[in-house]
Amino acid sequence: MRLPRIKSGVKSAGNNKISVTLMEKGYVQIYTGDGKGKTLAALGLALRAAGAGLRCLIVQFMKEGFPYSELASLSELSGKITVERYGTDTHVLEKRTPSEEECAAARRGLDRAREGMTGNDFDIVILDEVCPAVHFGLFTEDEVTRLLDIRPETVELILTGRYCQQTWIERADLVTEMREMKHYYRQGVLSRKGIDS
């Protein structure tokens, strides 16, 4: 079995040439299920990739405005890891159909992911909470499937969240299901800063 390699190269950026690291082969990964740790698994992968010189774009859906502690840590790695957030989960909390504005914000995230994936700027693109974004009607399964269709061979694509579409699971190269066996939330323990948010 041939292992994928990482190679160095030079890329032009205007009049400057910058050293970059390129993957020869990328894969599609999915972290799904009802258990805790899907986003953290993707962030751990981004951290590892940054240490290897790879560039990572994290597009987060339905998390805009939430002060997750990992954003402070990731800002220290802004040269290697880019995090962008598109839309909130207000429509989920209010148990209503998402508005046109909420759908438009989510679609801007998909557009940014497409741009990041095809523009040779990133080796890894993470679509965080893309599965529930489809489940709750922010965009369609087909819109995300089109991203799978156009993914360059050298880009790793990671999808996270509950409610993953079976068609994506069938197409993915790696699927991990986080299954909740026990959670302190059920004992009334809410989100703890630095642990859960």
VOPAGU-2260 file (C-alpha; in pm, 1 decimal, decimal comma):
REM VOPAGU-2260
SITE   aa  ch    i         X         Y         Z
SITE  MET   A    0       0,0       0,0       0,0
SITE  ARG   A    1     141,9     338,3    -103,3
SITE  LEU   A    2     126,3     604,1     165,6
SITE  PRO   A    3      32,3     960,5      65,3
SITE  ARG   A    4     326,5    1197,4      70,5
SITE  ILE   A    5     364,6    1560,9     149,7
SITE  LYS   A    6     597,1    1756,9     -74,6
SITE  SER   A    7     733,4    2109,1     -68,3
SITE  GLY   A    8     693,2    2349,4    -354,8
SITE  VAL   A    9     702,8    2713,7    -450,7
SITE  LYS   A   10     396,0    2919,6    -527,5
SITE  SER   A   11     381,0    3267,4    -678,4
SITE  ALA   A   12     197,3    3533,1    -480,7
SITE  GLY   A   13     208,4    3846,3    -689,5
SITE  ASN   A   14     575,1    3934,8    -737,2
SITE  ASN   A   15     680,1    3719,2    -443,0
SITE  LYS   A   16     745,8    3347,3    -429,1
SITE  ILE   A   17     646,6    3168,2    -112,3
SITE  SER   A   18     733,2    2819,7       4,7
SITE  VAL   A   19     433,3    2591,5      43,4
SITE  THR   A   20     366,2    2234,0     140,7
SITE  LEU   A   21     141,2    2031,4     -87,7
SITE  MET   A   22     -33,3    1699,4     -39,2
SITE  GLU   A   23      -4,1    1458,0    -328,6
SITE  LYS   A   24    -335,3    1294,8    -234,2
SITE  GLY   A   25    -619,5    1420,2     -19,4
SITE  TYR   A   26    -917,4    1225,5     113,8
SITE  VAL   A   27   -1271,1    1293,0     238,2
SITE  GLN   A   28   -1326,0    1248,4     611,8
SITE  ILE   A   29   -1648,8    1267,5     811,8
SITE  TYR   A   30   -1695,3    1306,4    1188,2
SITE  THR   A   31   -2060,8    1250,6    1275,4
SITE  GLY   A   32   -2291,4    1103,3    1541,6
SITE  ASP   A   33   -2467,0    1225,0    1855,3
SITE  GLY   A   34   -2158,2    1219,2    2078,0
SITE  LYS   A   35   -1930,3    1503,2    2180,8
SITE  GLY   A   36   -1602,2    1563,1    1997,3
SITE  LYS   A   37   -1676,4    1600,7    1625,3
SITE  THR   A   38   -1553,3    1957,5    1593,1
SITE  LEU   A   39   -1267,7    1887,8    1833,1
SITE  ALA   A   40   -1152,4    1597,6    1616,5
SITE  ALA   A   41   -1146,8    1824,7    1311,8
SITE  LEU   A   42    -963,9    2097,7    1504,9
SITE  GLY   A   43    -710,5    1841,8    1625,3
SITE  LEU   A   44    -648,4    1743,9    1265,3
SITE  ALA   A   45    -600,1    2111,5    1174,2
SITE  LEU   A   46    -351,7    2152,9    1458,8
SITE  ARG   A   47    -154,1    1848,3    1345,6
SITE  ALA   A   48    -161,5    1966,4     983,5
SITE  ALA   A   49     -34,0    2312,6    1079,9
SITE  GLY   A   50     258,7    2148,7    1256,7
SITE  ALA   A   51     341,6    1969,0     930,7
SITE  GLY   A   52     330,5    2293,4     732,4
SITE  LEU   A   53     -10,8    2237,7     572,8
SITE  ARG   A   54    -259,8    2521,2     531,4
SITE  CYS   A   55    -612,7    2473,5     661,7
SITE  LEU   A   56    -942,1    2658,0     606,3
SITE  ILE   A   57   -1214,6    2597,0     863,4
SITE  VAL   A   58   -1559,9    2712,5     753,8
SITE  GLN   A   59   -1802,1    2698,0    1047,1
SITE  PHE   A   60   -2177,2    2700,5     996,4
SITE  MET   A   61   -2432,0    2808,8    1261,0
SITE  LYS   A   62   -2161,5    2917,1    1510,5
SITE  GLU   A   63   -2122,8    3287,7    1438,0
SITE  GLY   A   64   -2125,6    3499,1    1751,9
SITE  PHE   A   65   -2049,4    3216,7    1995,0
SITE  PRO   A   66   -1729,2    3279,3    2196,4
SITE  TYR   A   67   -1573,9    2934,1    2162,8
SITE  SER   A   68   -1236,9    2927,0    2340,4
SITE  GLU   A   69   -1059,5    2744,7    2057,9
SITE  LEU   A   70   -1085,1    3058,0    1843,7
SITE  ALA   A   71    -836,0    3231,8    2073,8
SITE  SER   A   72    -589,0    2945,4    2033,2
SITE  LEU   A   73    -638,4    2922,7    1658,1
SITE  SER   A   74    -573,3    3294,7    1616,3
SITE  GLU   A   75    -214,1    3219,4    1722,9
SITE  LEU   A   76    -185,9    2994,6    1415,3
SITE  SER   A   77    -345,6    3237,4    1170,8
SITE  GLY   A   78     -63,1    3188,6     921,2
SITE  LYS   A   79    -152,7    2819,8     890,2
SITE  ILE   A   80    -518,0    2793,3    1003,3
SITE  THR   A   81    -793,3    3026,2     881,8
SITE  VAL   A   82   -1131,1    3015,4    1059,3
SITE  GLU   A   83   -1438,3    3181,3     910,0
SITE  ARG   A   84   -1791,7    3163,6    1050,6
SITE  TYR   A   85   -2116,4    3188,6     856,8
SITE  GLY   A   86   -2450,2    3225,8    1033,3
SITE  THR   A   87   -2602,9    3132,2    1367,7
SITE  ASP   A   88   -2830,6    2854,4    1489,2
SITE  THR   A   89   -3106,9    3094,9    1595,3
SITE  HIS   A   90   -3360,6    2922,9    1369,4
SITE  VAL   A   91   -3287,3    2590,7    1545,5
SITE  LEU   A   92   -3325,7    2740,5    1893,1
SITE  GLU   A   93   -3647,7    2914,4    1790,0
SITE  LYS   A   94   -3775,9    2596,9    1615,7
SITE  ARG   A   95   -3855,3    2771,8    1289,4
SITE  THR   A   96   -3763,1    2754,5     922,4
SITE  PRO   A   97   -3444,0    2949,4     850,1
SITE  SER   A   98   -3491,0    3293,0     696,1
SITE  GLU   A   99   -3361,6    3392,4     352,6
SITE  GLU   A  100   -3086,5    3593,2     524,7
SITE  GLU   A  101   -2978,5    3291,5     731,3
SITE  CYS   A  102   -2969,6    3070,9     421,4
SITE  ALA   A  103   -2774,1    3336,6     230,9
SITE  ALA   A  104   -2513,8    3354,2     510,5
SITE  ALA   A  105   -2471,1    2976,0     502,3
SITE  ARG   A  106   -2439,4    2976,9     122,1
SITE  ARG   A  107   -2163,2    3238,3     150,8
SITE  GLY   A  108   -1983,5    2981,6     364,5
SITE  LEU   A  109   -2024,1    2717,9      93,5
SITE  ASP   A  110   -1895,7    2963,9    -165,9
SITE  ARG   A  111   -1593,8    3038,4      52,0
SITE  ALA   A  112   -1524,3    2666,3      94,1
SITE  ARG   A  113   -1540,7    2618,4    -283,6
SITE  GLU   A  114   -1304,6    2910,7    -337,2
SITE  GLY   A  115   -1064,3    2783,1     -70,8
SITE  MET   A  116   -1069,2    2431,9    -210,3
SITE  THR   A  117   -1014,4    2520,8    -576,3
SITE  GLY   A  118    -787,6    2824,6    -536,8
SITE  ASN   A  119    -471,9    2636,1    -429,5
SITE  ASP   A  120    -461,3    2836,2    -106,0
SITE  PHE   A  121    -540,4    2547,4     131,3
SITE  ASP   A  122    -443,3    2183,5     166,7
SITE  ILE   A  123    -730,2    2103,9     404,3
SITE  VAL   A  124   -1085,1    2242,2     407,4
SITE  ILE   A  125   -1306,6    2167,4     707,5
SITE  LEU   A  126   -1682,8    2222,1     681,4
SITE  ASP   A  127   -1773,6    2231,5    1048,8
SITE  GLU   A  128   -2142,3    2159,8    1123,6
SITE  VAL   A  129   -2221,6    2120,0     753,7
SITE  CYS   A  130   -2436,0    1811,2     824,5
SITE  PRO   A  131   -2682,9    1986,3    1057,6
SITE  ALA   A  132   -2679,3    2289,5     826,3
SITE  VAL   A  133   -2834,1    2065,7     559,7
SITE  HIS   A  134   -3062,0    1892,1     810,8
SITE  PHE   A  135   -3206,3    2226,7     923,8
SITE  GLY   A  136   -3254,7    2358,2     569,2
SITE  LEU   A  137   -2980,3    2620,3     530,6
SITE  PHE   A  138   -2880,1    2466,3     196,8
SITE  THR   A  139   -2933,8    2137,7      18,1
SITE  GLU   A  140   -2751,7    1807,2      19,0
SITE  ASP   A  141   -2683,4    1855,1    -353,2
SITE  GLU   A  142   -2506,2    2185,9    -292,7
SITE  VAL   A  143   -2257,8    2013,3     -62,3
SITE  THR   A  144   -2232,1    1708,8    -289,5
SITE  ARG   A  145   -2117,4    1941,7    -567,7
SITE  LEU   A  146   -1823,6    2038,0    -344,6
SITE  LEU   A  147   -1733,8    1670,0    -315,4
SITE  ASP   A  148   -1752,9    1646,8    -694,7
SITE  ILE   A  149   -1510,6    1933,9    -758,9
SITE  ARG   A  150   -1264,9    1861,8    -476,2
SITE  PRO   A  151    -911,3    1868,0    -617,0
SITE  GLU   A  152    -719,4    1543,4    -570,6
SITE  THR   A  153    -463,4    1719,1    -348,4
SITE  VAL   A  154    -714,5    1869,6    -100,5
SITE  GLU   A  155    -834,2    1693,0     216,5
SITE  LEU   A  156   -1202,2    1767,8     285,2
SITE  ILE   A  157   -1354,4    1715,3     630,1
SITE  LEU   A  158   -1729,2    1729,2     705,0
SITE  THR   A  159   -1857,7    1740,6    1062,5
SITE  GLY   A  160   -2184,9    1730,4    1249,8
SITE  ARG   A  161   -2486,3    1520,5    1340,6
SITE  TYR   A  162   -2733,5    1402,5    1078,3
SITE  CYS   A  163   -2475,9    1318,2     811,1
SITE  GLN   A  164   -2622,7    1225,5     474,6
SITE  GLN   A  165   -2583,9     857,2     383,0
SITE  THR   A  166   -2466,0     947,7      32,2
SITE  TRP   A  167   -2169,7    1139,6     179,3
SITE  ILE   A  168   -2086,2     851,1     411,9
SITE  GLU   A  169   -2074,3     618,5     111,5
SITE  ARG   A  170   -1840,5     853,5     -76,9
SITE  ALA   A  171   -1607,7     932,4     214,6
SITE  ASP   A  172   -1271,7     764,1     265,8
SITE  LEU   A  173   -1287,8     784,1     645,9
SITE  VAL   A  174   -1600,2     804,8     864,6
SITE  THR   A  175   -1593,8     825,9    1243,0
SITE  GLU   A  176   -1917,2     815,5    1440,6
SITE  MET   A  177   -1907,0     971,1    1786,8
SITE  ARG   A  178   -2163,8     789,2    1998,7
SITE  GLU   A  179   -2284,6     929,7    2327,5
SITE  MET   A  180   -2269,0     668,7    2600,8
SITE  LYS   A  181   -2278,7     909,3    2894,2
SITE  HIS   A  182   -2279,7    1290,2    2924,9
SITE  TYR   A  183   -2275,1    1513,4    3232,8
SITE  TYR   A  184   -2522,2    1743,0    3054,0
SITE  ARG   A  185   -2790,7    1490,2    3152,2
SITE  GLN   A  186   -2704,3    1562,8    3518,7
SITE  GLY   A  187   -2767,4    1933,9    3465,5
SITE  VAL   A  188   -2405,7    2036,2    3399,9
SITE  LEU   A  189   -2410,6    2307,8    3135,6
SITE  SER   A  190   -2134,7    2418,3    2899,8
SITE  ARG   A  191   -1802,6    2477,1    3079,0
SITE  LYS   A  192   -1562,5    2740,5    2944,8
SITE  GLY   A  193   -1247,1    2582,8    2811,4
SITE  ILE   A  194   -1397,6    2232,5    2811,2
SITE  ASP   A  195   -1726,6    2255,7    2621,6
SITE  SER   A  196   -1700,2    2606,9    2477,2
